[in-house]
Amino acid sequence: MVDYHLANQSGAQFRAELNLILAALRSCAHGASPPASTTAGQLWVDASGTDPVLRIRNALDTGWIALGTLGPAGFELAGASAAGRALLAAADAAAQQSALGLGAGATLPLASQAEAEAGTATGALMTPFTVARAIAALGGGASGLAADAMAPTLAADTIVLKHCSGGDGTTTLSLAKSGPGTIYQILLAETALTATRACALRVAFEQARGGYYGTQYAAILRDGVVLQQWSSTSTSFVTRSLDMTLAAGQTLCLRLGASGGRDNDVDITGTSLIRNVRYLADHRSLIGI
């Protein structure tokens, strides 16, 4: 390897040594051993291994830094991973996706708001923005839940699960009894509510006697046990309420009792009516039935 120094010599020797130095510069000092004389930033193609390694002299001129390998497939940057080398060698976007382990979705377009709300497109990506807008646009449909729908409701730190159908502020829930005696019916499908965790509730409703005969009843049950029962012989609706607690898994519902009778060998029908059933927490309505 040349030493890059031209000593005083004859013309022929000067020319020969100069040509050696120029050849070394042209080949980046290609060889199995480093140049005899070095300087910061100097390049050397280290041919001592199977594949030549391009090295550069460090800024202090105290050692060599490997830049990469001149392999059969081309230049490979030193320290690059297999995926990184494949990425550099990739000919197009599809090859780059494959090199990085990405699916075809990596180059899909972003969904528009219309596509996000429709929910049918399979060739677009969703962003947090489009997800939020789709939820905002579609969430309003949950306000008109059908009867018997399962709908969680949150108020303060209370969570209950609705399973109900039936009356509202004007529509009544009723039970009728024709002839003597009293019958009872638990309104499980109509007014049942099961707590998903411990909560405090107020149950409120309006009770009225139907028709003109007998004593009618309305009761609040917790897991089938009567907590409170009211009777009525009036035809006017009267507000009733009860404060109570439910443990996780306990079920609350209402029960009606209807009394009928018999007069001059004619069966008389008595009807028990309630309306405007509400479950409240912190004076706010959780469910209105």
C-alpha positions as CSV (number, residue, x, y, z in Angstrom):
1,M,0.0,0.0,0.0
2,V,1.4,3.4,-0.9
3,D,2.3,6.0,1.8
4,Y,1.0,9.0,-0.2
5,H,4.4,10.8,0.2
6,L,6.5,11.8,-2.8
7,A,10.2,11.8,-2.0
8,N,12.9,13.6,-4.0
9,Q,13.7,11.1,-6.8
10,S,14.4,10.8,-10.5
11,G,11.7,11.6,-13.0
12,A,10.9,8.0,-13.9
13,Q,10.6,7.0,-10.2
14,F,8.6,10.1,-9.4
15,R,6.2,9.3,-12.2
16,A,5.8,5.7,-11.1
17,E,5.1,6.6,-7.4
18,L,2.7,9.4,-8.4
19,N,0.7,6.9,-10.6
20,L,0.5,4.5,-7.6
21,I,-0.9,7.3,-5.4
22,L,-3.4,8.4,-8.0
23,A,-4.5,4.8,-8.4
24,A,-5.0,4.5,-4.7
25,L,-7.1,7.6,-4.6
26,R,-9.2,6.5,-7.5
27,S,-9.9,3.1,-5.8
28,C,-10.4,4.6,-2.3
29,A,-7.2,2.7,-1.2
30,H,-8.8,-0.6,-2.0
31,G,-6.8,-3.3,-0.3
32,A,-6.6,-5.9,2.5
33,S,-4.6,-3.5,4.8
34,P,-5.2,0.1,5.6
35,P,-3.2,3.0,4.0
36,A,0.3,3.5,5.5
37,S,-0.4,7.2,6.1
38,T,-3.8,8.4,7.2
39,T,-5.8,11.6,7.7
40,A,-9.3,12.5,9.1
41,G,-12.0,11.8,6.6
42,Q,-9.9,9.5,4.5
43,L,-11.8,6.6,2.7
44,W,-10.5,3.0,2.5
45,V,-12.2,0.0,0.9
46,D,-11.2,-2.8,3.3
47,A,-10.9,-5.9,1.1
48,S,-9.7,-8.2,3.9
49,G,-13.1,-10.0,4.2
50,T,-15.4,-11.9,1.9
51,D,-17.3,-8.6,0.9
52,P,-15.3,-5.3,0.9
53,V,-16.2,-2.8,3.6
54,L,-16.1,0.9,3.0
55,R,-14.5,2.7,5.9
56,I,-13.8,6.3,6.8
57,R,-11.1,7.7,9.1
58,N,-12.6,9.3,12.2
59,A,-12.2,13.0,13.0
60,L,-9.3,12.5,15.4
61,D,-7.5,10.3,12.9
62,T,-7.3,7.5,15.4
63,G,-9.4,4.8,13.9
64,W,-11.7,3.6,11.1
65,I,-15.5,3.7,11.0
66,A,-17.4,1.2,8.8
67,L,-19.9,2.9,6.5
68,G,-21.2,-0.2,4.8
69,T,-20.6,-3.3,2.8
70,L,-20.0,-3.5,-1.0
71,G,-21.8,-6.9,-1.4
72,P,-23.0,-8.7,-4.6
73,A,-26.5,-7.1,-4.2
74,G,-25.1,-3.6,-3.8
75,F,-24.1,-1.3,-1.0
76,E,-25.6,-2.2,2.4
77,L,-25.5,0.5,5.1
78,A,-23.7,-0.6,8.2
79,G,-26.0,-1.4,11.2
80,A,-29.1,-1.6,9.0
81,S,-31.6,-4.4,9.8
82,A,-32.6,-7.0,7.3
83,A,-36.0,-5.2,6.9
84,G,-34.2,-1.8,6.5
85,R,-31.9,-3.2,3.8
86,A,-34.9,-4.8,2.0
87,L,-36.7,-1.4,2.2
88,L,-33.8,0.4,0.6
89,A,-33.7,-2.3,-2.1
90,A,-37.5,-2.2,-2.7
91,A,-38.4,-1.2,-6.2
92,D,-41.9,0.2,-5.4
93,A,-44.5,0.9,-2.7
94,A,-45.8,-2.7,-2.7
95,A,-42.3,-4.0,-2.2
96,Q,-41.7,-1.5,0.6
97,Q,-44.9,-2.6,2.4
98,S,-43.8,-6.2,2.2
99,A,-40.3,-5.4,3.5
100,L,-41.8,-3.6,6.5
101,G,-44.4,-6.3,7.1
102,L,-47.3,-4.0,6.4
103,G,-50.6,-5.1,4.9
104,A,-52.3,-3.6,1.9
105,G,-54.3,-1.3,4.2
106,A,-51.2,0.8,4.8
107,T,-51.9,2.7,1.6
108,L,-55.7,2.9,1.9
109,P,-57.4,6.3,1.7
110,L,-59.1,7.9,4.8
111,A,-62.8,7.4,5.1
112,S,-65.1,10.4,4.6
113,Q,-67.8,11.3,7.1
114,A,-70.4,9.8,4.9
115,E,-68.5,6.6,4.6
116,A,-67.9,6.5,8.4
117,E,-71.6,6.9,9.1
118,A,-72.7,4.4,6.4
119,G,-70.3,1.8,7.9
120,T,-70.2,-0.3,4.7
121,A,-66.9,0.7,3.0
122,T,-64.0,-1.8,3.3
123,G,-61.3,0.1,1.4
124,A,-60.8,3.1,3.7
125,L,-59.1,3.9,7.1
126,M,-60.8,5.5,10.1
127,T,-59.2,8.3,12.1
128,P,-60.2,9.3,15.6
129,F,-61.9,12.4,14.1
130,T,-64.1,10.4,11.7
131,V,-64.9,7.9,14.5
132,A,-66.0,10.7,16.8
133,R,-68.1,12.3,14.1
134,A,-69.8,9.0,13.2
135,I,-70.6,8.3,16.9
136,A,-72.0,11.8,17.3
137,A,-74.2,11.4,14.2
138,L,-75.4,7.9,14.9
139,G,-75.7,8.1,18.7
140,G,-78.9,10.1,18.5
141,G,-80.7,7.0,17.3
142,A,-80.5,5.6,20.8
143,S,-83.0,8.1,22.3
144,G,-86.1,6.3,21.0
145,L,-85.5,2.8,22.5
146,A,-88.2,0.3,21.8
147,A,-90.1,-1.4,24.6
148,D,-88.2,-4.3,26.2
149,A,-84.8,-2.9,25.0
150,M,-81.8,-3.4,27.3
151,A,-80.5,0.1,27.9
152,P,-77.8,1.0,30.5
153,T,-78.5,4.3,32.3
154,L,-75.9,6.3,34.3
155,A,-76.7,8.9,37.0
156,A,-73.9,10.1,39.4
157,D,-72.2,7.0,40.6
158,T,-75.3,4.8,40.1
159,I,-75.6,2.3,37.3
160,V,-78.8,0.3,36.6
161,L,-80.0,-1.8,33.8
162,K,-83.4,-1.2,32.2
163,H,-85.7,-3.9,31.1
164,C,-89.2,-2.5,30.9
165,S,-92.2,-1.7,28.8
166,G,-95.7,-0.3,29.4
167,G,-97.0,3.0,30.7
168,D,-95.7,6.5,30.8
169,G,-97.0,9.8,32.2
170,T,-100.4,9.2,30.7
171,T,-100.6,5.5,29.8
172,T,-101.6,3.2,32.6
173,L,-100.6,-0.3,33.7
174,S,-103.6,-2.2,35.0
175,L,-104.9,-5.4,36.5
176,A,-108.6,-6.3,36.5
177,K,-110.5,-8.8,38.7
178,S,-114.1,-9.9,37.9
179,G,-116.1,-11.4,40.8
180,P,-115.3,-11.8,44.5
181,G,-111.8,-12.0,45.8
182,T,-108.4,-10.4,45.1
183,I,-105.7,-11.3,42.7
184,Y,-102.1,-10.2,42.4
185,Q,-99.8,-9.8,39.4
186,I,-96.1,-9.0,39.5
187,L,-95.2,-6.6,36.7
188,L,-91.8,-8.2,36.1
189,A,-91.7,-7.7,32.3
190,E,-93.2,-4.2,32.6
191,T,-91.2,-2.6,35.5
192,A,-88.3,-4.9,36.4
193,L,-84.9,-3.2,37.0
194,T,-81.7,-5.0,38.0
195,A,-78.7,-3.2,39.5
196,T,-75.3,-3.9,38.1
197,R,-73.8,-2.5,41.3
198,A,-75.0,-1.2,44.6
199,C,-77.2,1.9,44.3
200,A,-79.8,4.0,46.0
201,L,-83.1,4.7,44.3
202,R,-86.4,6.4,44.8
203,V,-89.4,4.6,43.2
204,A,-92.3,6.9,42.4
205,F,-95.6,6.4,40.6
206,E,-99.3,7.4,40.6
207,Q,-102.0,4.9,41.7
208,A,-105.7,5.0,41.1
209,R,-108.7,2.7,41.6
210,G,-110.4,1.7,38.4
211,G,-114.2,1.6,38.2
212,Y,-116.2,1.9,41.3
213,Y,-115.8,-1.3,43.4
214,G,-113.3,-2.8,45.8
215,T,-109.9,-2.0,47.2
216,Q,-107.0,-1.9,44.8
217,Y,-103.3,-2.4,45.6
218,A,-99.9,-1.4,44.3
219,A,-96.6,-2.7,45.9
220,I,-92.9,-2.4,45.4
221,L,-90.9,-5.7,45.5
222,R,-87.2,-6.3,45.8
223,D,-86.2,-9.8,44.8
224,G,-89.8,-10.8,45.2
225,V,-90.2,-9.5,48.7
226,V,-92.7,-6.7,49.3
227,L,-91.1,-3.5,50.6
228,Q,-94.2,-1.4,50.7
229,Q,-97.8,-1.7,49.6
230,W,-100.5,0.9,49.2
231,S,-104.2,0.5,48.8
232,S,-106.8,2.7,47.2
233,T,-110.6,3.0,47.1
234,S,-110.4,6.3,45.2
235,T,-110.7,6.9,41.5
236,S,-108.1,9.8,41.6
237,F,-104.4,9.3,40.9
238,V,-102.3,9.9,44.0
239,T,-98.5,10.1,44.0
240,R,-96.6,7.3,45.9
241,S,-92.9,7.0,46.4
242,L,-90.4,4.9,48.4
243,D,-86.6,5.4,48.9
244,M,-84.7,2.1,48.8
245,T,-81.3,0.5,48.0
246,L,-80.4,-2.3,45.7
247,A,-77.3,-4.5,45.9
248,A,-75.5,-5.6,42.8
249,G,-77.7,-8.3,41.1
250,Q,-80.9,-7.4,43.0
251,T,-84.1,-6.9,41.0
252,L,-86.8,-4.3,41.7
253,C,-90.3,-4.4,40.3
254,L,-93.9,-3.4,41.0
255,R,-97.0,-5.6,41.8
256,L,-100.6,-4.8,41.3
257,G,-103.5,-6.3,43.3
258,A,-107.1,-6.1,42.0
259,S,-110.3,-6.8,44.0
260,G,-113.7,-7.6,42.4
261,G,-117.1,-8.4,43.9
262,R,-120.6,-9.7,43.3
263,D,-123.9,-7.8,43.6
264,N,-127.3,-9.3,42.9
265,D,-125.7,-12.4,41.4
266,V,-123.8,-10.2,39.0
267,D,-119.9,-10.2,39.0
268,I,-118.4,-6.7,39.4
269,T,-115.0,-6.0,38.0
270,G,-112.4,-4.0,40.0
271,T,-109.4,-2.6,38.2
272,S,-106.1,-1.5,39.8
273,L,-104.3,1.2,37.8
274,I,-100.9,2.9,38.1
275,R,-99.1,5.3,35.8
276,N,-96.0,7.5,35.5
277,V,-93.6,5.0,37.1
278,R,-90.2,6.5,37.7
279,Y,-86.9,5.3,39.1
280,L,-84.8,8.3,40.4
281,A,-81.3,8.9,41.8
282,D,-80.3,12.3,43.2
283,H,-83.7,13.6,42.1
284,R,-82.9,12.8,38.5
285,S,-85.0,10.2,36.6
286,L,-83.1,7.1,35.6
287,I,-86.0,5.4,33.9
288,G,-89.5,6.6,33.3
289,I,-92.0,3.8,32.5
